[in-house]
């Protein structure tokens, strides 16, 4: 019974795990959360910021950001780039 309760708690917690987050950034990086119209400038100490489907990012001149996916994939945005997080799937 105890194992069942622990397993259920872990499954419930995994529903709220983030599939993608910012692992590093340099320079001027802006984030627009899904459903909003305003861009927010991220600070260098805002690593581990979770990304959800629909979130958008953009980098300025001489700026980069690295996004880490929970499957081990890393996406690095070059200067003057844009990125939009799409819906998650197993592929």
Sine and cosine of phi, psi and omega as CSV:
sin_phi,cos_phi,sin_psi,cos_psi,sin_omega,cos_omega
0.00,0.00,-0.66,0.75,-0.01,-1.00
-0.89,0.45,-0.65,0.76,0.04,-1.00
-0.89,0.45,-0.62,0.78,0.02,-1.00
-0.90,0.44,-0.66,0.75,0.01,-1.00
-0.92,0.40,-0.68,0.73,0.02,-1.00
-0.90,0.43,-0.68,0.73,0.02,-1.00
-0.88,0.47,-0.68,0.73,0.02,-1.00
-0.90,0.44,-0.64,0.77,0.02,-1.00
-0.90,0.43,-0.66,0.75,0.02,-1.00
-0.91,0.42,-0.68,0.73,0.04,-1.00
-0.88,0.47,-0.66,0.75,0.03,-1.00
-0.89,0.45,-0.67,0.74,0.00,-1.00
-0.91,0.41,-0.58,0.81,-0.02,-1.00
-0.92,0.39,-0.40,0.92,0.05,-1.00
-0.89,0.45,-0.40,0.91,-0.06,-1.00
-0.96,-0.27,0.15,0.99,0.07,-1.00
-0.95,0.30,0.55,-0.83,0.01,-1.00
-1.00,0.00,0.73,-0.69,-0.01,-1.00
-0.99,0.14,-0.35,0.94,0.00,-1.00
-0.55,-0.83,0.57,-0.82,0.06,-1.00
-0.45,-0.89,0.30,-0.96,0.03,-1.00
-0.98,0.19,0.85,-0.53,-0.01,-1.00
-0.99,-0.12,-0.46,0.89,0.09,-1.00
-0.33,-0.94,0.43,-0.90,0.07,-1.00
-0.48,-0.88,0.44,-0.90,0.00,-1.00
-0.59,-0.81,0.73,-0.69,0.03,-1.00
1.00,0.08,-0.55,-0.83,-0.07,-1.00
-0.99,-0.14,0.95,-0.31,0.00,-1.00
-0.84,-0.54,0.77,-0.63,-0.01,-1.00
-0.92,-0.39,0.57,-0.82,0.01,-1.00
-0.80,-0.60,0.73,-0.68,0.11,-0.99
-0.87,-0.50,0.92,-0.38,0.00,-1.00
-0.94,0.33,0.52,-0.85,0.01,-1.00
-0.83,0.56,0.69,-0.72,0.04,-1.00
1.00,0.07,0.00,1.00,0.04,-1.00
-0.91,-0.42,0.22,-0.98,0.01,-1.00
-0.91,-0.41,-0.10,0.99,-0.06,-1.00
-0.98,-0.20,0.61,-0.79,0.07,-1.00
-1.00,-0.08,0.65,-0.76,0.01,-1.00
-0.88,-0.48,0.77,-0.64,0.04,-1.00
-0.97,0.23,0.78,-0.62,0.01,-1.00
-1.00,0.00,0.59,-0.81,0.09,-1.00
-1.00,-0.02,0.34,-0.94,0.00,-1.00
-0.88,0.48,-0.42,0.91,-0.01,-1.00
-1.00,0.05,0.13,0.99,-0.01,-1.00
-1.00,-0.09,0.54,0.84,0.11,-0.99
-0.91,0.42,0.35,-0.94,-0.04,-1.00
0.95,0.32,0.25,0.97,0.09,-1.00
-0.93,0.37,0.85,-0.52,-0.02,-1.00
-0.95,0.31,0.54,-0.84,0.06,-1.00
-0.90,-0.43,0.70,-0.71,-0.01,-1.00
-0.90,-0.43,0.32,-0.95,0.07,-1.00
-0.82,0.57,0.72,-0.69,-0.01,-1.00
0.99,-0.11,-0.25,0.97,0.04,-1.00
-0.94,0.35,0.58,-0.82,0.00,-1.00
-0.83,-0.56,0.52,-0.85,0.05,-1.00
-0.73,-0.68,0.45,-0.90,0.10,-0.99
-0.55,-0.84,0.51,-0.86,0.01,-1.00
-0.89,-0.47,0.52,-0.85,0.03,-1.00
-1.00,-0.07,-0.07,-1.00,0.05,-1.00
-0.86,0.51,0.67,-0.74,0.02,-1.00
0.86,0.51,0.54,0.84,-0.02,-1.00
-0.79,-0.61,0.57,-0.82,0.05,-1.00
-0.63,-0.77,0.36,-0.93,0.10,-1.00
-0.58,-0.81,0.62,-0.79,0.04,-1.00
-0.90,-0.43,0.78,-0.63,-0.02,-1.00
-0.94,-0.35,0.76,-0.65,-0.02,-1.00
-0.95,-0.32,0.77,-0.63,0.06,-1.00
-0.99,-0.16,0.49,-0.87,-0.06,-1.00
-0.92,0.39,-0.21,0.98,0.07,-1.00
-1.00,0.04,0.07,1.00,0.03,-1.00
0.99,-0.16,-0.13,0.99,0.01,-1.00
-0.95,0.30,0.65,-0.76,0.09,-1.00
-0.86,-0.51,0.69,-0.72,0.06,-1.00
-0.88,-0.47,0.82,-0.57,0.02,-1.00
-0.92,-0.39,0.86,-0.51,0.05,-1.00
-1.00,0.03,0.77,-0.64,0.03,-1.00
-0.99,0.16,0.17,-0.99,0.08,-1.00
-0.84,0.54,0.55,-0.84,0.01,-1.00
0.84,0.54,0.70,0.71,0.00,-1.00
-0.87,-0.50,0.27,-0.96,0.06,-1.00
-0.72,-0.69,0.47,-0.88,-0.05,-1.00
-0.54,-0.84,0.67,-0.74,0.09,-1.00
-0.79,-0.62,0.78,-0.62,0.00,-1.00
-0.97,0.23,0.82,-0.57,0.04,-1.00
-0.99,-0.11,-0.02,-1.00,0.00,-1.00
-0.90,0.43,0.54,-0.84,0.01,-1.00
-0.98,0.22,0.56,-0.83,0.18,-0.98
-0.43,-0.90,0.16,-0.99,-0.06,-1.00
-0.96,0.27,-0.25,0.97,-0.02,-1.00
-1.00,0.02,0.00,0.00,0.00,0.00
